[in-house]
Amino acid sequence: MADLAALQNELKAAKEKWADVKLGKAKKEAETFPFPVWLMQAVQQPPVAAAYDVMEIPVKLIVSGLDPEQTSVEVPSAEIPPQLQAKIAEAVLETWRKNIGKKSAPWGIMKTLDWVEANFVKLLNLDPACVGAYEGCDENGASMRRYAIGPPAAPVEEREEEESDEEESEEDDEATQAFAAKVAALLASADEVDSSGRKKLTPEEIERKKAEAAEMGEKSKQMSKAERAEQNKTRKEKAGQRMAKTGQAHRKFDGEGATSKEEKKKKNSANVAKRFGLS
């Protein structure tokens, strides 16, 4: 029967088997005393998991009442990312509840901890996004395939898309500024007077110039969007067709022939100037 006495006996047995086991319970003044009762054990890496860069999986078994459903699991580890901690805790809790109720060990404490050690590798691979393979060495210095555990790396494409958006925004700003300069120049010319003090342009000519400038500005905006669509072709399409001159998708090329962000900006400015006849 999974009662308090049986729980105390199993916690004591676990402490005797693993000296570094930590035990705890609620303070005496708590309304639910002695619950919650908990056990913390840092399950050590077994030999079969030697290729993984995680030396232990800390498991905290928590009992908040005599009902098996009042159990929970935590995996407080600085080596294991939160999303993988949650998956490991879920898997351990499922196994623990299956072990509860057995005649020999009603709370299934030790059997659950033994299961964690036996399934060390399986637990670390519950979220493939957190596992990264690389070429490393074993304890004897021989090369071997190793596995690092960490948060998923940010996709390279996302960073490139952000860069693309930033460049588009810069070009839009430059186009707007150039258009404004063109309109200002036309308005200034409308106010110019000849040697006799009369305006060089008639009211009809001034209105025509303004309409012409407005039409030119709208056309230039459409052209800039079309050009960007052709040049960018969505960075995702270009990601698999890079030439050596621009380096790999995940690394900026900074050798001979590279184009810096400042150079791109200057080219954009030059293109905009040519488009509006300001060069």
N, C-alpha and C positions, 0 to 999 in steps of 0.2 A: 504494500500500500504506500502511495506517495504522500506520506505525511511529514510533519516537521522533524520527527525523530529520525526517519529514514534519510531525510535531506542532510541533517547534521552528520550522520554516519558517513555518507558519501563524500561530503566536503572534507571530513577528517581523513578519509582514505586517500583522497586526491592530494592532500597536503603531504601525506606520508610518502606518496609515490614521486611527487614533483616538489622538491623543497622550495622552489621559487614561486609556487602558487600563492596568490594573494586572495584573502577572503575579506568580506565586509558585510555589514548589515545596517539597518536603519537605527537611528538613535533611540534610546529608551523612551524619550518623551514623544516620539512620533506616534500618531494615531494607529498606524498600521504595523507597529513594532511586532516582530523583528523584521518584517518585510519592508522594502525589498532586501533579499539576501543575494549576494553575488560572489562569483568566483572569477578571478582573472588569471589566465595562463598564457604565457608567450610560447606557443607551440614552435619548437625549433625545427629548422630545415633538416629533413632527412637526406641521406646520401643520394637518393634518386632524384632530388631536386637541386643538386649541386650546380647545375648550369644556370640557375636563376639567381639574380642579384638581390634576393630578399632572404634574409637570414632567419626570420621568424614571422609568424602570424599571431598577433596578440588576439586572444578570444576572451570575451567577457560574457559569461553565462549569468543571466539575471532572473531570479525567481521573485515575483511580486505577490504571490499567493499560492494556495494549495491546488488550485485548478491548473492543469497542464497548459491551458490557454493563457495563463498569466506568466508566461515565460517570454523572454526576449534575448537577443544577442547583439553585441556590439563588437566592432573590430577597430579599436583605436590604434592606428599605426601611422607614423610619419612617412614610412616607406611605401605605403599602399595608397593610391589616390582614392578620394571619397566615393566615386562611382563604383569602384571595384570593392571597396569596403562594404558597401550596401549589398552587393550581390553575394559576397562571401557570407555575410551575416544571415542573409535569407536562406542560403543553402545549409548553413550550420543549424539554424533554427528548425528547419524542416526535418533534418536528421535527428536532432535532439528530441523533438516531440514524438518521433517514431520510437525512440528508445525509452521514453517514459512509460511506466506501468509494468515493466518487466519484473518478475518475481524476485530475481537475485539482486537487482539494483533498480528500485522503483523510479529513481530520478534520472538514471542513465547518464550521470555526469562523466565518469571516467570513460565509458564507452564512446561518448560523443567526442571527447578530446582525442582519444585514440584514432577516431575516424578522421579528424582534422589532419593529424599527422600523416595518415595513410593516403589522404587525398590532397596533400599539399600542392602538388603540381596542378591538379584539376581545378582547385580553388583559384589559383593565380591566373588561370586561363579562362575564367568565367566571362571576362570582357576582353576579347582579342584586341580592341582598340588601345588597351593599356599595356600591351606586350610588344616589345620591340626587340627583334633579333639583331645580333651583331657578332663579328668575329673577335673572340677574346682568347684567354688562356686559362688552363686549369691550374691546380695547385702546384703542378710540376713544371709549369711553363710551356706546356705543349698547347698548340693552337686548337681551339674548339669553338663551336657555335654556342653563344651565350644569349641570355634573355634578360633585358632590363624591364622593370615594371615602373610605369609612370603615367601621368595624365596624357591623353591623346594629343598628338602634335597638331597645331593649327594647319589646315590645308594651305598649300602654297598658292593655289588658285585664288583663295579669298584675299590674300595679301596683294596679289597682282590686280584683282578686280578693284580693290580700294585705290591702288595706284592709278588705274585707268580712270576711275571716277574723278580723282583729284586733278589729273591732267586735263580731263574734259572741262572741269569747272574753271581751270585756269584759262583755257582757250576761250570759253564763253565770256569770261570777264574781259579778256583782251579784245574780243570782237565788239563787245558792248562799248568799251572805251574808245576804240577806233571809230565806231559809228558815231558816237557822240562828238568826237573831234571833227568828223566830216560835216556833220550838221552845223556845228559851231562855225566852221570855216565858210559854209554856204551862207549862213545868216550874217556873218561879218561882211561877206562880199556884197550882200544886199544893201548894206548901209554905206557902202563906199560911194564917194561922190567924185565927179570929174573936176577939171580945173575951173569950170564955171559955177561949181557949187551944186550942180544937179546930180541926182542919183544915177549911177551907171546903168542900173536895171530898172525896167518898168515894173509896175505892180504885177502884171501878168507873168513877166519873166521870173520874178521872185517866187510867185506861187508855183510855177512850173519847176523851178529849182528845188523847192521844198518837197514837191511830190516825187521828183526824181530821186532825191536823197532818201526819202522814206521807202520807196520801192527798192532802191539799191540795198538799203539796210536789211529789209525783209529777205531779199534774195540771198544776201551774204549769210544770214543766219541759217537758211535752209541748206546752203552749200556746206557750211561748216559741219552740220549734223551728218550730211551725206558722206563727207570726207572722213569724218571720224568713224562712221559705220564701216567704211571700206578699209580704213587703216587698222582699226582695232579688230574687226571681224570677231568680236567677242574674244577676249583673251583666252577663253577655254579652247577655242579652235586652234589658236597659235601655240598652245602649251605643248602639244605633241609634235610640232614641226619646227622646233628651234634649230637654228644653225649654230655652229661652234662659236661664231663671232660674238653671239650675245650670251653665251654661257647656258648652263642648265636652268630649268625652271625654278629651282629652289635657291639659286645662288646668283647674285649680281655679277656680271662680268666687268672687270675694271682694268683690263689690259689694253693693248693697242687696238684701236678701232672701236672701243666702247663709247657709248653715248651717255653722258651724264644727264642728270635731271635739269641742270642749269642750261646745258646745250639744247635740250628739248624745248625748254621754255623760250630760249632765244629764237629757235626755228619757228615756234608757234607765233611769236611776235612778228617775225619777218613775213610769215605767210599771211597773217592778218593785215599787215601794212600793205603788202602787195595787192591784196584783195580790195582794199579801199583806196588804192592809188596814193598811199602816203609815203611810199619808199622813195 
